[in-house]
Amino acid sequence: MAERTIFLKGRPIRKEGIAAGAIVPGMTVVLGAAGTFTAGPAAGAAPADNTLNIAFEQELKNGATVDTPYAANDRLYYGSVRPGSEWYALVAAAAPAIVKGDRLEYNGGYLRKATTGVVKAIALEAVDNSGGGAPARIIVEAI
């Protein structure tokens, strides 16, 4: 992948925490009961505080890329996103195709085409990851 940064436009509020497990930069993250961050929230859900937090790339880790996942107990760098911010989000493998302009909701760390949940972003490009394989990146805007 050619990108070297997750955030493209906007000024997310930069924060730090501890990863509870594997988190790939670009995933949505939530603070869990143990005080660590997990990929999430669950499909169609919303976090209790209604924030939209996105994992940054590991800027301080030598050789890390936007595809280098955080491991359990790693220091997690993330940003609280404001409306209008744009970033490279992740769509799960085998997810329904997304077209430009689709409204997107949470899907356990990924985003998906909105069906029942709280809409948090709009697709700025199309991606068809319905064939499976690996998660795919898509440029989205927070709403």
N, C-alpha and C positions, 0 to 999 in steps of 0.2 A: 504494500500500500504506500502511496506517495506522500500522504499527509504526515506531518510531524507534530501536529497539535490537534487537540479535540475541539477547543473553542475557536470559532471563526469570527463572530461578531458579538458585541456586548461586553459587559464587565461583570462577570459573576463575582460574588463575594467569596473570596478564597478562604478555605478552612482546612483543618487537619483532623484526623481521627485514626482509629485502628481498624483494619480490615478483619472481619470475622472469618473470612474464607476467600476463595477466588473471586476477584472482581476485575473485569476488563475495563480499561479506560473507555469512557463514553456511556457506560451503563448508568442507570439510575441507582442511587443508593439511599438507604434509610438507616437511622440509628435504631439498633435493637435494644432489647431489655437488658442485655449484659453490658451495654455501654460501648459496643463495637458496631461497625457498619456492615450491612449485608446488601447484596444485590436485591433490589425490590423497588416498590412494593409489589404485592401479588397482582396477578392479572385482573384488570378492571377495578382495582382498589385505589385508595389514596392514603398517604401517610396522615397520621393524626394531626400533625401541625401544618399540613397542606403545602409543604415546601417541595421544590423540585431541585434535588441535589444530583449532580453529575460528577462521576469520577474523572479526574484529570489524568493525563499521562504521568509517568514517574520521572519527572524532570531531573531529579538529582541522582537517579540510578544509572550508572555508566552502562551504555549499550542498550538501554530500554527504548522501546518504540511505543507507538499508540496501541500496539497489539500485545504488549507485555503485561500479563495480568499481575495484579497484587495477590500475594499469598496470605494465608492466615497470619495475623500478628504483624503484618507490614504496616508502616505508617502510610495512611491513605490520604492523598491530596484530592480534594473535591471542591466544587463550587456550587453555591446556591444561585440558581438561575433566575433572572428577571425576564418578564415578557419582552419579546423582541430579540433576545439572545439567540444566536445560531451555533449549532455544534454538530459534530459527527456522532449521531446516535447509533445504536445497534438494533437490528431486527433479528429475531431468532431464526434458526434454520427451519425450513418447512413452513414458515409463516405465510399467510395469504399475501398476494401481491399488493403493493402500495403504489398509488399514482400521485403525481404532484397535486397538492391541495387537500389530500386526505387528512382528516383529523386523527390524531394518534393518542393512545392511552397507555398506561403502565402495563407491563407484562413480565413481572419478575426480574427486573433489571434491564430488560429490553423494552422497546416500544412496539406497538402493533396497531393496526387499523382499529379505530374506536368501534366498539359494539355495545358495551354496557357501562363502562366506567367513566372516570373523570378525564375529560380531554385536557391534555397538557401541552401538546405540540401540534404543529402542522407540517406536513411533508413538503419540502422545497424541491424535491426531485423524486423520480420513480425508482422503485427497486422491486424486482420479482425474485424472491428467495424461496418460492414455493417448492422448488425442486429439492430442497434439503441441503445437505452438505454442512457448511459452517455458517455462523452468523454473518450478516452483511451490514455494511455501514450505509447510512443515509443522512443527508443534510436535512436538519429540521430547525424549526423556529419555535421557541417557547411562546405560548399564548396565555 
